[in-house]
Amino acid sequence: MKAAIHPHYSEVRVHCACGNSFTTRSTHKGDIGVEICAACHPFFTGKQKLMDTAGRVERFRRKYAKAEAGKPEPAKK
């Protein structure tokens, strides 16, 4: 194996916007700042925040509620 070709791999501190911080190893020099981490990400916490901008979700529900109301019921045998 060739000597002195690998980058320096040292411990760095990662700081999240939520206030969580942890130590990991990386080739990055200095501390790392992230906006979202495993402590605050909805996938890992199970708490999904639904951002309804400009009422899009409500418009979608109204549109398809009208479509469902207009459909005739299937004939029962």
mmCIF file of the N, C-alpha and C atoms, coordinates in Angstrom:
data_MODEL
# 
_entry.id   MODEL 
# 
loop_
_atom_site.group_PDB 
_atom_site.id 
_atom_site.type_symbol 
_atom_site.label_atom_id 
_atom_site.label_alt_id 
_atom_site.label_comp_id 
_atom_site.label_asym_id 
_atom_site.label_entity_id 
_atom_site.label_seq_id 
_atom_site.pdbx_PDB_ins_code 
_atom_site.Cartn_x 
_atom_site.Cartn_y 
_atom_site.Cartn_z 
_atom_site.occupancy 
_atom_site.B_iso_or_equiv 
_atom_site.pdbx_formal_charge 
_atom_site.auth_seq_id 
_atom_site.auth_comp_id 
_atom_site.auth_asym_id 
_atom_site.auth_atom_id 
_atom_site.pdbx_PDB_model_num 
ATOM 1   N N  . MET A 1 1  ? 0.841   -1.178 0.000  1.00 0.00 ? 1  MET A N  1 
ATOM 2   C CA . MET A 1 1  ? 0.000   0.000  0.000  1.00 0.00 ? 1  MET A CA 1 
ATOM 3   C C  . MET A 1 1  ? 0.885   1.239  0.000  1.00 0.00 ? 1  MET A C  1 
ATOM 4   N N  . LYS A 1 2  ? 0.502   2.236  -0.770 1.00 0.00 ? 2  LYS A N  1 
ATOM 5   C CA . LYS A 1 2  ? 1.301   3.451  -0.853 1.00 0.00 ? 2  LYS A CA 1 
ATOM 6   C C  . LYS A 1 2  ? 1.193   4.254  0.441  1.00 0.00 ? 2  LYS A C  1 
ATOM 7   N N  . ALA A 1 3  ? 2.291   4.828  0.849  1.00 0.00 ? 3  ALA A N  1 
ATOM 8   C CA . ALA A 1 3  ? 2.307   5.636  2.069  1.00 0.00 ? 3  ALA A CA 1 
ATOM 9   C C  . ALA A 1 3  ? 1.954   7.075  1.748  1.00 0.00 ? 3  ALA A C  1 
ATOM 10  N N  . ALA A 1 4  ? 1.310   7.732  2.683  1.00 0.00 ? 4  ALA A N  1 
ATOM 11  C CA . ALA A 1 4  ? 0.992   9.167  2.649  1.00 0.00 ? 4  ALA A CA 1 
ATOM 12  C C  . ALA A 1 4  ? 0.073   9.581  1.489  1.00 0.00 ? 4  ALA A C  1 
ATOM 13  N N  . ILE A 1 5  ? -0.853  8.706  1.077  1.00 0.00 ? 5  ILE A N  1 
ATOM 14  C CA . ILE A 1 5  ? -1.800  9.100  0.034  1.00 0.00 ? 5  ILE A CA 1 
ATOM 15  C C  . ILE A 1 5  ? -3.202  9.317  0.601  1.00 0.00 ? 5  ILE A C  1 
ATOM 16  N N  . HIS A 1 6  ? -3.439  8.883  1.815  1.00 0.00 ? 6  HIS A N  1 
ATOM 17  C CA . HIS A 1 6  ? -4.762  8.991  2.416  1.00 0.00 ? 6  HIS A CA 1 
ATOM 18  C C  . HIS A 1 6  ? -4.936  10.326 3.126  1.00 0.00 ? 6  HIS A C  1 
ATOM 19  N N  . PRO A 1 7  ? -6.135  10.920 3.067  1.00 0.00 ? 7  PRO A N  1 
ATOM 20  C CA . PRO A 1 7  ? -6.365  12.191 3.750  1.00 0.00 ? 7  PRO A CA 1 
ATOM 21  C C  . PRO A 1 7  ? -6.386  12.005 5.271  1.00 0.00 ? 7  PRO A C  1 
ATOM 22  N N  . HIS A 1 8  ? -6.150  13.092 5.970  1.00 0.00 ? 8  HIS A N  1 
ATOM 23  C CA . HIS A 1 8  ? -6.173  13.068 7.441  1.00 0.00 ? 8  HIS A CA 1 
ATOM 24  C C  . HIS A 1 8  ? -7.614  12.852 7.896  1.00 0.00 ? 8  HIS A C  1 
ATOM 25  N N  . TYR A 1 9  ? -7.839  11.844 8.711  1.00 0.00 ? 9  TYR A N  1 
ATOM 26  C CA . TYR A 1 9  ? -9.162  11.440 9.166  1.00 0.00 ? 9  TYR A CA 1 
ATOM 27  C C  . TYR A 1 9  ? -9.224  11.672 10.660 1.00 0.00 ? 9  TYR A C  1 
ATOM 28  N N  . SER A 1 10 ? -9.861  12.771 11.077 1.00 0.00 ? 10 SER A N  1 
ATOM 29  C CA . SER A 1 10 ? -9.856  13.111 12.498 1.00 0.00 ? 10 SER A CA 1 
ATOM 30  C C  . SER A 1 10 ? -11.279 13.303 13.011 1.00 0.00 ? 10 SER A C  1 
ATOM 31  N N  . GLU A 1 11 ? -11.389 13.494 14.323 1.00 0.00 ? 11 GLU A N  1 
ATOM 32  C CA . GLU A 1 11 ? -12.686 13.718 14.943 1.00 0.00 ? 11 GLU A CA 1 
ATOM 33  C C  . GLU A 1 11 ? -13.134 15.153 14.728 1.00 0.00 ? 11 GLU A C  1 
ATOM 34  N N  . VAL A 1 12 ? -14.415 15.322 14.372 1.00 0.00 ? 12 VAL A N  1 
ATOM 35  C CA . VAL A 1 12 ? -15.009 16.651 14.217 1.00 0.00 ? 12 VAL A CA 1 
ATOM 36  C C  . VAL A 1 12 ? -16.309 16.692 15.009 1.00 0.00 ? 12 VAL A C  1 
ATOM 37  N N  . ARG A 1 13 ? -16.709 17.867 15.402 1.00 0.00 ? 13 ARG A N  1 
ATOM 38  C CA . ARG A 1 13 ? -17.951 18.060 16.148 1.00 0.00 ? 13 ARG A CA 1 
ATOM 39  C C  . ARG A 1 13 ? -19.010 18.564 15.165 1.00 0.00 ? 13 ARG A C  1 
ATOM 40  N N  . VAL A 1 14 ? -20.193 17.941 15.195 1.00 0.00 ? 14 VAL A N  1 
ATOM 41  C CA . VAL A 1 14 ? -21.300 18.310 14.324 1.00 0.00 ? 14 VAL A CA 1 
ATOM 42  C C  . VAL A 1 14 ? -22.354 19.003 15.181 1.00 0.00 ? 14 VAL A C  1 
ATOM 43  N N  . HIS A 1 15 ? -22.758 20.226 14.785 1.00 0.00 ? 15 HIS A N  1 
ATOM 44  C CA . HIS A 1 15 ? -23.763 20.999 15.502 1.00 0.00 ? 15 HIS A CA 1 
ATOM 45  C C  . HIS A 1 15 ? -24.997 21.139 14.625 1.00 0.00 ? 15 HIS A C  1 
ATOM 46  N N  . CYS A 1 16 ? -26.162 20.817 15.183 1.00 0.00 ? 16 CYS A N  1 
ATOM 47  C CA . CYS A 1 16 ? -27.428 20.933 14.452 1.00 0.00 ? 16 CYS A CA 1 
ATOM 48  C C  . CYS A 1 16 ? -28.138 22.220 14.862 1.00 0.00 ? 16 CYS A C  1 
ATOM 49  N N  . ALA A 1 17 ? -29.036 22.698 14.020 1.00 0.00 ? 17 ALA A N  1 
ATOM 50  C CA . ALA A 1 17 ? -29.808 23.901 14.318 1.00 0.00 ? 17 ALA A CA 1 
ATOM 51  C C  . ALA A 1 17 ? -30.759 23.676 15.500 1.00 0.00 ? 17 ALA A C  1 
ATOM 52  N N  . CYS A 1 18 ? -31.126 22.426 15.772 1.00 0.00 ? 18 CYS A N  1 
ATOM 53  C CA . CYS A 1 18 ? -32.028 22.127 16.891 1.00 0.00 ? 18 CYS A CA 1 
ATOM 54  C C  . CYS A 1 18 ? -31.306 22.175 18.238 1.00 0.00 ? 18 CYS A C  1 
ATOM 55  N N  . GLY A 1 19 ? -29.981 22.263 18.213 1.00 0.00 ? 19 GLY A N  1 
ATOM 56  C CA . GLY A 1 19 ? -29.206 22.314 19.446 1.00 0.00 ? 19 GLY A CA 1 
ATOM 57  C C  . GLY A 1 19 ? -28.458 21.025 19.748 1.00 0.00 ? 19 GLY A C  1 
ATOM 58  N N  . ASN A 1 20 ? -28.754 19.981 19.029 1.00 0.00 ? 20 ASN A N  1 
ATOM 59  C CA . ASN A 1 20 ? -28.072 18.706 19.223 1.00 0.00 ? 20 ASN A CA 1 
ATOM 60  C C  . ASN A 1 20 ? -26.653 18.788 18.668 1.00 0.00 ? 20 ASN A C  1 
ATOM 61  N N  . SER A 1 21 ? -25.715 18.153 19.333 1.00 0.00 ? 21 SER A N  1 
ATOM 62  C CA . SER A 1 21 ? -24.347 18.079 18.816 1.00 0.00 ? 21 SER A CA 1 
ATOM 63  C C  . SER A 1 21 ? -23.775 16.709 19.133 1.00 0.00 ? 21 SER A C  1 
ATOM 64  N N  . PHE A 1 22 ? -22.914 16.235 18.252 1.00 0.00 ? 22 PHE A N  1 
ATOM 65  C CA . PHE A 1 22 ? -22.266 14.943 18.447 1.00 0.00 ? 22 PHE A CA 1 
ATOM 66  C C  . PHE A 1 22 ? -20.917 14.958 17.771 1.00 0.00 ? 22 PHE A C  1 
ATOM 67  N N  . THR A 1 23 ? -20.108 13.984 18.106 1.00 0.00 ? 23 THR A N  1 
ATOM 68  C CA . THR A 1 23 ? -18.765 13.874 17.554 1.00 0.00 ? 23 THR A CA 1 
ATOM 69  C C  . THR A 1 23 ? -18.716 12.702 16.592 1.00 0.00 ? 23 THR A C  1 
ATOM 70  N N  . THR A 1 24 ? -18.063 12.917 15.470 1.00 0.00 ? 24 THR A N  1 
ATOM 71  C CA . THR A 1 24 ? -17.876 11.863 14.480 1.00 0.00 ? 24 THR A CA 1 
ATOM 72  C C  . THR A 1 24 ? -16.496 12.018 13.864 1.00 0.00 ? 24 THR A C  1 
ATOM 73  N N  . ARG A 1 25 ? -16.158 11.142 12.961 1.00 0.00 ? 25 ARG A N  1 
ATOM 74  C CA . ARG A 1 25 ? -14.859 11.241 12.291 1.00 0.00 ? 25 ARG A CA 1 
ATOM 75  C C  . ARG A 1 25 ? -15.092 11.624 10.836 1.00 0.00 ? 25 ARG A C  1 
ATOM 76  N N  . SER A 1 26 ? -14.223 12.517 10.322 1.00 0.00 ? 26 SER A N  1 
ATOM 77  C CA . SER A 1 26 ? -14.383 13.001 8.963  1.00 0.00 ? 26 SER A CA 1 
ATOM 78  C C  . SER A 1 26 ? -13.065 13.542 8.439  1.00 0.00 ? 26 SER A C  1 
ATOM 79  N N  . THR A 1 27 ? -12.992 13.691 7.123  1.00 0.00 ? 27 THR A N  1 
ATOM 80  C CA . THR A 1 27 ? -11.827 14.329 6.510  1.00 0.00 ? 27 THR A CA 1 
ATOM 81  C C  . THR A 1 27 ? -12.020 15.839 6.444  1.00 0.00 ? 27 THR A C  1 
ATOM 82  N N  . HIS A 1 28 ? -13.198 16.310 6.806  1.00 0.00 ? 28 HIS A N  1 
ATOM 83  C CA . HIS A 1 28 ? -13.507 17.738 6.818  1.00 0.00 ? 28 HIS A CA 1 
ATOM 84  C C  . HIS A 1 28 ? -12.696 18.417 7.920  1.00 0.00 ? 28 HIS A C  1 
ATOM 85  N N  . LYS A 1 29 ? -12.206 19.594 7.629  1.00 0.00 ? 29 LYS A N  1 
ATOM 86  C CA . LYS A 1 29 ? -11.424 20.329 8.625  1.00 0.00 ? 29 LYS A CA 1 
ATOM 87  C C  . LYS A 1 29 ? -12.340 21.254 9.411  1.00 0.00 ? 29 LYS A C  1 
ATOM 88  N N  . GLY A 1 30 ? -12.324 21.160 10.716 1.00 0.00 ? 30 GLY A N  1 
ATOM 89  C CA . GLY A 1 30 ? -13.137 22.021 11.571 1.00 0.00 ? 30 GLY A CA 1 
ATOM 90  C C  . GLY A 1 30 ? -14.502 21.432 11.867 1.00 0.00 ? 30 GLY A C  1 
ATOM 91  N N  . ASP A 1 31 ? -15.297 22.227 12.584 1.00 0.00 ? 31 ASP A N  1 
ATOM 92  C CA . ASP A 1 31 ? -16.639 21.789 12.958 1.00 0.00 ? 31 ASP A CA 1 
ATOM 93  C C  . ASP A 1 31 ? -17.587 21.853 11.759 1.00 0.00 ? 31 ASP A C  1 
ATOM 94  N N  . ILE A 1 32 ? -18.659 21.039 11.832 1.00 0.00 ? 32 ILE A N  1 
ATOM 95  C CA . ILE A 1 32 ? -19.656 20.979 10.769 1.00 0.00 ? 32 ILE A CA 1 
ATOM 96  C C  . ILE A 1 32 ? -20.978 21.468 11.347 1.00 0.00 ? 32 ILE A C  1 
ATOM 97  N N  . GLY A 1 33 ? -21.645 22.370 10.655 1.00 0.00 ? 33 GLY A N  1 
ATOM 98  C CA . GLY A 1 33 ? -22.963 22.851 11.057 1.00 0.00 ? 33 GLY A CA 1 
ATOM 99  C C  . GLY A 1 33 ? -24.011 22.323 10.097 1.00 0.00 ? 33 GLY A C  1 
ATOM 100 N N  . VAL A 1 34 ? -25.055 21.698 10.633 1.00 0.00 ? 34 VAL A N  1 
ATOM 101 C CA . VAL A 1 34 ? -26.125 21.148 9.802  1.00 0.00 ? 34 VAL A CA 1 
ATOM 102 C C  . VAL A 1 34 ? -27.459 21.743 10.234 1.00 0.00 ? 34 VAL A C  1 
ATOM 103 N N  . GLU A 1 35 ? -28.431 21.739 9.325  1.00 0.00 ? 35 GLU A N  1 
ATOM 104 C CA . GLU A 1 35 ? -29.749 22.282 9.626  1.00 0.00 ? 35 GLU A CA 1 
ATOM 105 C C  . GLU A 1 35 ? -30.681 21.239 10.234 1.00 0.00 ? 35 GLU A C  1 
ATOM 106 N N  . ILE A 1 36 ? -30.470 19.976 9.899  1.00 0.00 ? 36 ILE A N  1 
ATOM 107 C CA . ILE A 1 36 ? -31.352 18.928 10.381 1.00 0.00 ? 36 ILE A CA 1 
ATOM 108 C C  . ILE A 1 36 ? -30.524 17.674 10.660 1.00 0.00 ? 36 ILE A C  1 
ATOM 109 N N  . CYS A 1 37 ? -30.869 16.988 11.745 1.00 0.00 ? 37 CYS A N  1 
ATOM 110 C CA . CYS A 1 37 ? -30.109 15.785 12.136 1.00 0.00 ? 37 CYS A CA 1 
ATOM 111 C C  . CYS A 1 37 ? -31.090 14.674 12.495 1.00 0.00 ? 37 CYS A C  1 
ATOM 112 N N  . ALA A 1 38 ? -30.583 13.553 12.944 1.00 0.00 ? 38 ALA A N  1 
ATOM 113 C CA . ALA A 1 38 ? -31.423 12.414 13.293 1.00 0.00 ? 38 ALA A CA 1 
ATOM 114 C C  . ALA A 1 38 ? -32.300 12.711 14.512 1.00 0.00 ? 38 ALA A C  1 
ATOM 115 N N  . ALA A 1 39 ? -31.909 13.654 15.354 1.00 0.00 ? 39 ALA A N  1 
ATOM 116 C CA . ALA A 1 39 ? -32.698 13.977 16.539 1.00 0.00 ? 39 ALA A CA 1 
ATOM 117 C C  . ALA A 1 39 ? -33.935 14.810 16.204 1.00 0.00 ? 39 ALA A C  1 
ATOM 118 N N  . CYS A 1 40 ? -33.906 15.553 15.085 1.00 0.00 ? 40 CYS A N  1 
ATOM 119 C CA . CYS A 1 40 ? -35.041 16.412 14.752 1.00 0.00 ? 40 CYS A CA 1 
ATOM 120 C C  . CYS A 1 40 ? -35.670 16.095 13.400 1.00 0.00 ? 40 CYS A C  1 
ATOM 121 N N  . HIS A 1 41 ? -35.152 15.148 12.644 1.00 0.00 ? 41 HIS A N  1 
ATOM 122 C CA . HIS A 1 41 ? -35.701 14.810 11.330 1.00 0.00 ? 41 HIS A CA 1 
ATOM 123 C C  . HIS A 1 41 ? -37.009 14.035 11.499 1.00 0.00 ? 41 HIS A C  1 
ATOM 124 N N  . PRO A 1 42 ? -38.059 14.392 10.753 1.00 0.00 ? 42 PRO A N  1 
ATOM 125 C CA . PRO A 1 42 ? -39.355 13.715 10.902 1.00 0.00 ? 42 PRO A CA 1 
ATOM 126 C C  . PRO A 1 42 ? -39.313 12.214 10.651 1.00 0.00 ? 42 PRO A C  1 
ATOM 127 N N  . PHE A 1 43 ? -38.453 11.739 9.778  1.00 0.00 ? 43 PHE A N  1 
ATOM 128 C CA . PHE A 1 43 ? -38.377 10.299 9.511  1.00 0.00 ? 43 PHE A CA 1 
ATOM 129 C C  . PHE A 1 43 ? -37.936 9.535  10.751 1.00 0.00 ? 43 PHE A C  1 
ATOM 130 N N  . PHE A 1 44 ? -36.989 10.069 11.490 1.00 0.00 ? 44 PHE A N  1 
ATOM 131 C CA . PHE A 1 44 ? -36.465 9.383  12.666 1.00 0.00 ? 44 PHE A CA 1 
ATOM 132 C C  . PHE A 1 44 ? -37.307 9.628  13.912 1.00 0.00 ? 44 PHE A C  1 
ATOM 133 N N  . THR A 1 45 ? -37.950 10.780 14.021 1.00 0.00 ? 45 THR A N  1 
ATOM 134 C CA . THR A 1 45 ? -38.744 11.095 15.210 1.00 0.00 ? 45 THR A CA 1 
ATOM 135 C C  . THR A 1 45 ? -40.163 10.573 15.114 1.00 0.00 ? 45 THR A C  1 
ATOM 136 N N  . GLY A 1 46 ? -40.675 10.365 13.892 1.00 0.00 ? 46 GLY A N  1 
ATOM 137 C CA . GLY A 1 46 ? -42.036 9.888  13.717 1.00 0.00 ? 46 GLY A CA 1 
ATOM 138 C C  . GLY A 1 46 ? -43.064 10.999 13.785 1.00 0.00 ? 46 GLY A C  1 
ATOM 139 N N  . LYS A 1 47 ? -42.634 12.229 13.898 1.00 0.00 ? 47 LYS A N  1 
ATOM 140 C CA . LYS A 1 47 ? -43.531 13.378 13.963 1.00 0.00 ? 47 LYS A CA 1 
ATOM 141 C C  . LYS A 1 47 ? -43.377 14.179 12.679 1.00 0.00 ? 47 LYS A C  1 
ATOM 142 N N  . GLN A 1 48 ? -44.292 13.951 11.751 1.00 0.00 ? 48 GLN A N  1 
ATOM 143 C CA . GLN A 1 48 ? -44.207 14.648 10.478 1.00 0.00 ? 48 GLN A CA 1 
ATOM 144 C C  . GLN A 1 48 ? -44.981 15.956 10.571 1.00 0.00 ? 48 GLN A C  1 
ATOM 145 N N  . LYS A 1 49 ? -44.350 17.031 10.139 1.00 0.00 ? 49 LYS A N  1 
ATOM 146 C CA . LYS A 1 49 ? -44.988 18.343 10.130 1.00 0.00 ? 49 LYS A CA 1 
ATOM 147 C C  . LYS A 1 49 ? -45.489 18.606 8.716  1.00 0.00 ? 49 LYS A C  1 
ATOM 148 N N  . LEU A 1 50 ? -46.786 18.829 8.580  1.00 0.00 ? 50 LEU A N  1 
ATOM 149 C CA . LEU A 1 50 ? -47.363 19.098 7.279  1.00 0.00 ? 50 LEU A CA 1 
ATOM 150 C C  . LEU A 1 50 ? -47.434 20.600 7.085  1.00 0.00 ? 50 LEU A C  1 
ATOM 151 N N  . MET A 1 51 ? -46.677 21.092 6.134  1.00 0.00 ? 51 MET A N  1 
ATOM 152 C CA . MET A 1 51 ? -46.652 22.517 5.851  1.00 0.00 ? 51 MET A CA 1 
ATOM 153 C C  . MET A 1 51 ? -47.675 22.809 4.761  1.00 0.00 ? 51 MET A C  1 
ATOM 154 N N  . ASP A 1 52 ? -48.790 23.419 5.126  1.00 0.00 ? 52 ASP A N  1 
ATOM 155 C CA . ASP A 1 52 ? -49.826 23.748 4.162  1.00 0.00 ? 52 ASP A CA 1 
ATOM 156 C C  . ASP A 1 52 ? -49.650 25.202 3.752  1.00 0.00 ? 52 ASP A C  1 
ATOM 157 N N  . THR A 1 53 ? -48.961 25.407 2.655  1.00 0.00 ? 53 THR A N  1 
ATOM 158 C CA . THR A 1 53 ? -48.739 26.755 2.170  1.00 0.00 ? 53 THR A CA 1 
ATOM 159 C C  . THR A 1 53 ? -49.816 27.112 1.175  1.00 0.00 ? 53 THR A C  1 
ATOM 160 N N  . ALA A 1 54 ? -50.465 28.205 1.393  1.00 0.00 ? 54 ALA A N  1 
ATOM 161 C CA . ALA A 1 54 ? -51.505 28.750 0.512  1.00 0.00 ? 54 ALA A CA 1 
ATOM 162 C C  . ALA A 1 54 ? -52.716 27.829 0.401  1.00 0.00 ? 54 ALA A C  1 
ATOM 163 N N  . GLY A 1 55 ? -52.986 26.985 1.395  1.00 0.00 ? 55 GLY A N  1 
ATOM 164 C CA . GLY A 1 55 ? -54.190 26.166 1.401  1.00 0.00 ? 55 GLY A CA 1 
ATOM 165 C C  . GLY A 1 55 ? -54.229 25.092 0.343  1.00 0.00 ? 55 GLY A C  1 
ATOM 166 N N  . ARG A 1 56 ? -53.105 24.601 -0.100 1.00 0.00 ? 56 ARG A N  1 
ATOM 167 C CA . ARG A 1 56 ? -53.070 23.620 -1.189 1.00 0.00 ? 56 ARG A CA 1 
ATOM 168 C C  . ARG A 1 56 ? -53.699 22.293 -0.796 1.00 0.00 ? 56 ARG A C  1 
ATOM 169 N N  . VAL A 1 57 ? -53.471 21.862 0.432  1.00 0.00 ? 57 VAL A N  1 
ATOM 170 C CA . VAL A 1 57 ? -54.039 20.590 0.871  1.00 0.00 ? 57 VAL A CA 1 
ATOM 171 C C  . VAL A 1 57 ? -55.560 20.699 0.944  1.00 0.00 ? 57 VAL A C  1 
ATOM 172 N N  . GLU A 1 58 ? -56.047 21.811 1.475  1.00 0.00 ? 58 GLU A N  1 
ATOM 173 C CA . GLU A 1 58 ? -57.491 22.002 1.570  1.00 0.00 ? 58 GLU A CA 1 
ATOM 174 C C  . GLU A 1 58 ? -58.133 22.095 0.185  1.00 0.00 ? 58 GLU A C  1 
ATOM 175 N N  . ARG A 1 59 ? -57.489 22.778 -0.753 1.00 0.00 ? 59 ARG A N  1 
ATOM 176 C CA . ARG A 1 59 ? -58.006 22.849 -2.122 1.00 0.00 ? 59 ARG A CA 1 
ATOM 177 C C  . ARG A 1 59 ? -58.071 21.466 -2.751 1.00 0.00 ? 59 ARG A C  1 
ATOM 178 N N  . PHE A 1 60 ? -57.049 20.635 -2.514 1.00 0.00 ? 60 PHE A N  1 
ATOM 179 C CA . PHE A 1 60 ? -57.011 19.275 -3.042 1.00 0.00 ? 60 PHE A CA 1 
ATOM 180 C C  . PHE A 1 60 ? -58.175 18.459 -2.486 1.00 0.00 ? 60 PHE A C  1 
ATOM 181 N N  . ARG A 1 61 ? -58.407 18.565 -1.180 1.00 0.00 ? 61 ARG A N  1 
ATOM 182 C CA . ARG A 1 61 ? -59.495 17.804 -0.558 1.00 0.00 ? 61 ARG A CA 1 
ATOM 183 C C  . ARG A 1 61 ? -60.859 18.247 -1.076 1.00 0.00 ? 61 ARG A C  1 
ATOM 184 N N  . ARG A 1 62 ? -61.066 19.565 -1.244 1.00 0.00 ? 62 ARG A N  1 
ATOM 185 C CA . ARG A 1 62 ? -62.339 20.059 -1.782 1.00 0.00 ? 62 ARG A CA 1 
ATOM 186 C C  . ARG A 1 62 ? -62.557 19.571 -3.206 1.00 0.00 ? 62 ARG A C  1 
ATOM 187 N N  . LYS A 1 63 ? -61.507 19.623 -4.015 1.00 0.00 ? 63 LYS A N  1 
ATOM 188 C CA . LYS A 1 63 ? -61.608 19.215 -5.415 1.00 0.00 ? 63 LYS A CA 1 
ATOM 189 C C  . LYS A 1 63 ? -62.031 17.756 -5.533 1.00 0.00 ? 63 LYS A C  1 
ATOM 190 N N  . TYR A 1 64 ? -61.403 16.890 -4.772 1.00 0.00 ? 64 TYR A N  1 
ATOM 191 C CA . TYR A 1 64 ? -61.718 15.476 -4.880 1.00 0.00 ? 64 TYR A CA 1 
ATOM 192 C C  . TYR A 1 64 ? -62.942 15.074 -4.075 1.00 0.00 ? 64 TYR A C  1 
ATOM 193 N N  . ALA A 1 65 ? -63.377 15.890 -3.129 1.00 0.00 ? 65 ALA A N  1 
ATOM 194 C CA . ALA A 1 65 ? -64.645 15.628 -2.450 1.00 0.00 ? 65 ALA A CA 1 
ATOM 195 C C  . ALA A 1 65 ? -65.786 15.857 -3.428 1.00 0.00 ? 65 ALA A C  1 
ATOM 196 N N  . LYS A 1 66 ? -65.675 16.881 -4.286 1.00 0.00 ? 66 LYS A N  1 
ATOM 197 C CA . LYS A 1 66 ? -66.687 17.137 -5.311 1.00 0.00 ? 66 LYS A CA 1 
ATOM 198 C C  . LYS A 1 66 ? -66.714 15.997 -6.327 1.00 0.00 ? 66 LYS A C  1 
ATOM 199 N N  . ALA A 1 67 ? -65.555 15.503 -6.711 1.00 0.00 ? 67 ALA A N  1 
ATOM 200 C CA . ALA A 1 67 ? -65.473 14.419 -7.686 1.00 0.00 ? 67 ALA A CA 1 
ATOM 201 C C  . ALA A 1 67 ? -66.102 13.141 -7.136 1.00 0.00 ? 67 ALA A C  1 
ATOM 202 N N  . GLU A 1 68 ? -65.890 12.857 -5.863 1.00 0.00 ? 68 GLU A N  1 
ATOM 203 C CA . GLU A 1 68 ? -66.455 11.654 -5.243 1.00 0.00 ? 68 GLU A CA 1 
ATOM 204 C C  . GLU A 1 68 ? -67.971 11.795 -5.091 1.00 0.00 ? 68 GLU A C  1 
ATOM 205 N N  . ALA A 1 69 ? -68.453 13.000 -4.810 1.00 0.00 ? 69 ALA A N  1 
ATOM 206 C CA . ALA A 1 69 ? -69.887 13.209 -4.632 1.00 0.00 ? 69 ALA A CA 1 
ATOM 207 C C  . ALA A 1 69 ? -70.637 13.069 -5.960 1.00 0.00 ? 69 ALA A C  1 
ATOM 208 N N  . GLY A 1 70 ? -70.004 13.374 -7.069 1.00 0.00 ? 70 GLY A N  1 
ATOM 209 C CA . GLY A 1 70 ? -70.643 13.315 -8.378 1.00 0.00 ? 70 GLY A CA 1 
ATOM 210 C C  . GLY A 1 70 ? -70.726 11.925 -8.972 1.00 0.00 ? 70 GLY A C  1 
ATOM 211 N N  . LYS A 1 71 ? -69.982 10.972 -8.434 1.00 0.00 ? 71 LYS A N  1 
ATOM 212 C CA . LYS A 1 71 ? -69.991 9.612  -8.973 1.00 0.00 ? 71 LYS A CA 1 
ATOM 213 C C  . LYS A 1 71 ? -71.244 8.868  -8.521 1.00 0.00 ? 71 LYS A C  1 
ATOM 214 N N  . PRO A 1 72 ? -71.907 8.146  -9.438 1.00 0.00 ? 72 PRO A N  1 
ATOM 215 C CA . PRO A 1 72 ? -73.067 7.357  -9.026 1.00 0.00 ? 72 PRO A CA 1 
ATOM 216 C C  . PRO A 1 72 ? -72.611 6.109  -8.273 1.00 0.00 ? 72 PRO A C  1 
ATOM 217 N N  . GLU A 1 73 ? -73.468 5.663  -7.369 1.00 0.00 ? 73 GLU A N  1 
ATOM 218 C CA . GLU A 1 73 ? -73.157 4.463  -6.594 1.00 0.00 ? 73 GLU A CA 1 
ATOM 219 C C  . GLU A 1 73 ? -73.294 3.244  -7.488 1.00 0.00 ? 73 GLU A C  1 
ATOM 220 N N  . PRO A 1 74 ? -72.449 2.236  -7.331 1.00 0.00 ? 74 PRO A N  1 
ATOM 221 C CA . PRO A 1 74 ? -72.590 1.017  -8.139 1.00 0.00 ? 74 PRO A CA 1 
ATOM 222 C C  . PRO A 1 74 ? -73.894 0.299  -7.792 1.00 0.00 ? 74 PRO A C  1 
ATOM 223 N N  . ALA A 1 75 ? -74.502 -0.280 -8.794 1.00 0.00 ? 75 ALA A N  1 
ATOM 224 C CA . ALA A 1 75 ? -75.777 -0.985 -8.598 1.00 0.00 ? 75 ALA A CA 1 
ATOM 225 C C  . ALA A 1 75 ? -75.551 -2.251 -7.793 1.00 0.00 ? 75 ALA A C  1 
ATOM 226 N N  . LYS A 1 76 ? -76.432 -2.443 -6.800 1.00 0.00 ? 76 LYS A N  1 
ATOM 227 C CA . LYS A 1 76 ? -76.329 -3.640 -5.966 1.00 0.00 ? 76 LYS A CA 1 
ATOM 228 C C  . LYS A 1 76 ? -77.191 -4.742 -6.569 1.00 0.00 ? 76 LYS A C  1 
ATOM 229 N N  . LYS A 1 77 ? -76.691 -5.958 -6.563 1.00 0.00 ? 77 LYS A N  1 
ATOM 230 C CA . LYS A 1 77 ? -77.424 -7.100 -7.132 1.00 0.00 ? 77 LYS A CA 1 
ATOM 231 C C  . LYS A 1 77 ? -78.151 -7.854 -6.071 1.00 0.00 ? 77 LYS A C  1 
# 
